[in-house]
Amino acid sequence: MGLKAWLVDKLVKWLNTEDGHWDIPPCDFERLSVEIKPCDVLLVEGRNRISGFIKTITLSSWTHSALYIGRLEDIEDEDVRAEIQRHYSGDPNQPLLIEPLLGQGTVITPLSSYKNDHLRICRPKALSHQDGQQVIAEAVNYFGREYDIRQLVDLARFVFPYGILPRRWRSTLFELNAGDQAKTVCSAMIAEVFAAVHYPVLPVIHRDNKGGLRMYKRNTRLYTPRDFDYSPYFEIIKYPILGLDDVEFYRQLPWDKDGVVCHAQGECYAADGTRIEQQDVAVEKN
């Protein structure tokens, strides 16, 4: 292994290291896993170091997105199903995702990989069944593509005032066909597969002199996970761990009545400002 490859490998391992502390995820994974449908975009609030980096440059808690493709039996095209089976040898009844991952490239992973994470579903409105199958077929073509670290670096350059950067350091995101076309990142891949069936995420819209509208495809390298949350063409679906299906249910939620305030799990304070140990917060008071 050369020096460059060794350094990249060390960097990838460091970026993928997870924070040991994490709150109880606020979503009901069991319900989400039943309700999710093929072609839904799954947003994830990641816990590793690269997730913290993405939060900083995108100003959003959503650090990763994945395309849900359902179970193998949900794939109607035999060739597409066979290609998926070439890259996935697990339980055929598992709900599956296609996603580019740092250090792994574009792979298939079980939905259950995110059972302990904060999640949200973004569902494309009125996407036809036929186009949905085509979206999955397009995504399958990305198997094996590496994760594009350069694209993250380019996005990070937006944090700095553009004028102070030397020209050679300025982002290539706006250059047509810039970067390695054999690499991708999660949000760019998903935007591209929806663009293949002319389904909009956040298109550029122009109005001509006569008031007519024309839509243009947005550069997919500019997309981040939060754009699927922001898009008016995707429905936002949440399954909180404590739901409010009954209008009066929120009055019955198990709120603490002792005035304890928490910054995060394990960091709680009494009304007088005294820090409370985690085990004291968890004990049910009679």
ChimeraX attribute file (.defattr): number of C-alpha atoms within 10 A of each C-alpha:
attribute: neighborCount
match mode: 1-to-1
recipient: residues
	/A:1	7
	/A:2	6
	/A:3	8
	/A:4	9
	/A:5	10
	/A:6	11
	/A:7	12
	/A:8	13
	/A:9	14
	/A:10	11
	/A:11	12
	/A:12	17
	/A:13	13
	/A:14	13
	/A:15	17
	/A:16	17
	/A:17	13
	/A:18	14
	/A:19	11
	/A:20	7
	/A:21	10
	/A:22	13
	/A:23	11
	/A:24	12
	/A:25	15
	/A:26	15
	/A:27	20
	/A:28	19
	/A:29	22
	/A:30	12
	/A:31	13
	/A:32	19
	/A:33	14
	/A:34	9
	/A:35	11
	/A:36	20
	/A:37	17
	/A:38	21
	/A:39	25
	/A:40	23
	/A:41	26
	/A:42	24
	/A:43	24
	/A:44	21
	/A:45	21
	/A:46	23
	/A:47	18
	/A:48	16
	/A:49	17
	/A:50	19
	/A:51	20
	/A:52	17
	/A:53	15
	/A:54	21
	/A:55	18
	/A:56	14
	/A:57	16
	/A:58	19
	/A:59	11
	/A:60	15
	/A:61	18
	/A:62	24
	/A:63	25
	/A:64	23
	/A:65	31
	/A:66	26
	/A:67	26
	/A:68	24
	/A:69	27
	/A:70	22
	/A:71	18
	/A:72	18
	/A:73	10
	/A:74	14
	/A:75	18
	/A:76	11
	/A:77	13
	/A:78	9
	/A:79	11
	/A:80	20
	/A:81	17
	/A:82	13
	/A:83	14
	/A:84	21
	/A:85	14
	/A:86	9
	/A:87	14
	/A:88	15
	/A:89	9
	/A:90	10
	/A:91	11
	/A:92	12
	/A:93	12
	/A:94	14
	/A:95	21
	/A:96	24
	/A:97	24
	/A:98	26
	/A:99	28
	/A:100	30
	/A:101	22
	/A:102	18
	/A:103	17
	/A:104	13
	/A:105	20
	/A:106	25
	/A:107	19
	/A:108	23
	/A:109	21
	/A:110	19
	/A:111	20
	/A:112	15
	/A:113	10
	/A:114	15
	/A:115	16
	/A:116	15
	/A:117	21
	/A:118	21
	/A:119	25
	/A:120	23
	/A:121	25
	/A:122	23
	/A:123	21
	/A:124	22
	/A:125	12
	/A:126	10
	/A:127	16
	/A:128	10
	/A:129	11
	/A:130	10
	/A:131	16
	/A:132	19
	/A:133	19
	/A:134	19
	/A:135	24
	/A:136	23
	/A:137	20
	/A:138	18
	/A:139	22
	/A:140	22
	/A:141	14
	/A:142	20
	/A:143	17
	/A:144	15
	/A:145	18
	/A:146	21
	/A:147	21
	/A:148	21
	/A:149	15
	/A:150	17
	/A:151	21
	/A:152	18
	/A:153	13
	/A:154	18
	/A:155	19
	/A:156	16
	/A:157	16
	/A:158	13
	/A:159	11
	/A:160	10
	/A:161	8
	/A:162	13
	/A:163	8
	/A:164	9
	/A:165	12
	/A:166	8
	/A:167	9
	/A:168	7
	/A:169	11
	/A:170	16
	/A:171	19
	/A:172	18
	/A:173	18
	/A:174	12
	/A:175	10
	/A:176	9
	/A:177	11
	/A:178	12
	/A:179	15
	/A:180	11
	/A:181	10
	/A:182	11
	/A:183	19
	/A:184	25
	/A:185	26
	/A:186	24
	/A:187	26
	/A:188	19
	/A:189	25
	/A:190	28
	/A:191	25
	/A:192	22
	/A:193	22
	/A:194	22
	/A:195	17
	/A:196	14
	/A:197	15
	/A:198	11
	/A:199	20
	/A:200	20
	/A:201	24
	/A:202	20
	/A:203	16
	/A:204	12
	/A:205	12
	/A:206	12
	/A:207	10
	/A:208	9
	/A:209	7
	/A:210	6
	/A:211	8
	/A:212	8
	/A:213	10
	/A:214	11
	/A:215	12
	/A:216	11
	/A:217	16
	/A:218	17
	/A:219	18
	/A:220	18
	/A:221	25
	/A:222	15
	/A:223	22
	/A:224	24
	/A:225	26
	/A:226	20
	/A:227	18
	/A:228	27
	/A:229	22
	/A:230	14
	/A:231	16
	/A:232	14
	/A:233	18
	/A:234	21
	/A:235	17
	/A:236	16
	/A:237	17
	/A:238	16
	/A:239	19
	/A:240	17
	/A:241	15
	/A:242	13
	/A:243	13
	/A:244	14
	/A:245	8
	/A:246	8
	/A:247	7
	/A:248	9
	/A:249	11
	/A:250	13
	/A:251	10
	/A:252	8
	/A:253	11
	/A:254	8
	/A:255	10
	/A:256	11
	/A:257	6
	/A:258	9
	/A:259	11
	/A:260	17
	/A:261	15
	/A:262	14
	/A:263	8
	/A:264	11
	/A:265	12
	/A:266	17
	/A:267	13
	/A:268	19
	/A:269	17
	/A:270	14
	/A:271	11
	/A:272	8
	/A:273	10
	/A:274	10
	/A:275	15
	/A:276	16
	/A:277	12
	/A:278	12
	/A:279	8
	/A:280	10
	/A:281	18
	/A:282	9
	/A:283	8
	/A:284	7
	/A:285	8
	/A:286	3
